[in-house]
Amino acid sequence: MKKAIVAMLAVIIAGVVCIPLASGLVMEKTVRQAFTDLNALYADTGAGYSLEIVDYHRGYLASDIEWKIDLGALKNIYPINEVIFKDTAKHGFAGVVSTTSLLENPWYAAFVAEKLQGRDPVHITTRYGLTGSIESTVALDPFSVVLDNETIDIQAGSMVTKTDRELKHFTSSGNWAGLSAGEVVSIGKISLESALTRFTTFIWNGDFSFAMRDVNLREKDNSFEMKEMKGSYLLGLNEDRSKINGEALFSIDGMKTDQQTVDSASVRLATSGLDVEGYETFMQMYTRNMSQVLGSMAAMDANAEEVGEAMKKQMAAVGLQMIAAYEKLLKQGLEFKVSDLDVQLGDGQIKGDVTLRLLKDMTFMQFAPVVSQPELLFEIFYLKSDLSLPANLVGEDPKLVTPLYPGMQTGLFVKDGGNLVHAAETIDGKLMLNNREMILSPQNL
C-alpha cells in the first residue's frame, strides 16, 4: 500500500514538475503556428507584410523570443522598415505569461530616452493558454512630449485582444483617456468593442463599436467642437455564404464650427447582396495595385507637386486595371441604403432615406445603350429616395423647386409648409418624382 502511495505521489510530482516545460512547448507551438497563419493572411493582401522569428530560446521555466514585423508597402510611407519585439515568457502551471518590449528598435529607444526621460510608457503582456488560446494586453501609461514647442499630454489607455488557436475568432476591448495640446486640441475618452470571426482574409463576420467623447480644435481664426460621437458596424454573410451584408450606424450629440451648429445627427448606412467571390477578387487586386503605387511613389526623386501628378496618373491606370474586378461586384441584388438620416439644426430638421438596388447582373458594356435610351436605367436599378429639409436652410434657390428638364413635371423638391420635400421611386419601369412621372429621353436631358 505504501509503495502504491509513494508511486502515485511520484507520478503527481513528476507531472507537476513537467507542467512548466509543457507550457513552454505549447507556447512555442502556438507562436510558430500563429506566425505561419498570419504570414499566409498577409501574403493574400499583396501588401508585403510579414512576421519573422529571429531567435527563439526555450528553457524550462522561461523562454526568450525576438521577432519582427516587416512593414511591406508601409516602408514607402514611413521611415521604418521593420518593428522588432523582444519577448520574455514565464512558464506557469496554467499557461505562459509573456512581456514584450519595443526597446530593441533604435528609433523607439531614442524616442523614450530623449523625449520621455527613459520611461517606457508601453507595456505589452500576452497570456498563452494550454489549449492554444492567446490573450494580449497593451497598456499605455500617461506621458507628455514636446513637439514643435507644443506640449502634448497623452492620457492612459489599454487594449485587450483575445483569439483562439486557429486565429478565427477575435474579441477586443479598448479604451483611451484621450490627449490635449494646450488650448489648441483636446480629445476626450475613446472606447471600442469588437467580436469578429474570420471567414477569409478580407471577409469577416461580427460587430464592432466605438465611442469618442468631446473633440475640440481651436486655431486663431477657426474652431471646431464635437460632442460624443458613436459608431457601430455589423458584418455578416447570408445562409449559403455567397453574399456579404453590412450595416453601420453613426451619431453625434452635437457639432459646432464658426459657421454652423448641429444639435445632433445620426445616419444608418447598409450594403447587402455583395458577391463574396467578386469582393475577394476586388480586394486582392486593389491591395496589390496600391502596394505597387506606394512603391513607385517612394522611388521618385521629385517635389511634392510632381509626385502628386504622378500619383494621379498611377491611380488612373489602377482604375483601368480594376475594371474587371468592379464588374464582378455588379451582381443582381446588390443594394446600398442610407436610412434614418436625422440632423437636428437650429433651423429645423433634415430627414432622409435612399435605397439603390441592382436588378440584374451587369457589365460595363451593358450600360452603353443607356446613353441613347436613358429609360433603360429603370430596368437596371431600383431607386427609392425621400428627403426633407428646412426651406430657409437653402435660401431662395428656384432651381430646387423648378423643373430643370422638359421631362420633369416638378422640381427635385416641392414646398411643403416650411420644408422642402423630395420623393422619388422607380415603379413598373417608370421614375416617379414627387408623385409625378419623370420622362427620361436624350432630348429631355
Summary of the structure (lengths in Angstrom):
residues: 445
radius of gyration: 28.8
end to end distance: 101.6
largest distance: 105.9
contacts: 1314
relative contact order: 0.06
helix: 28%
strand: 45%
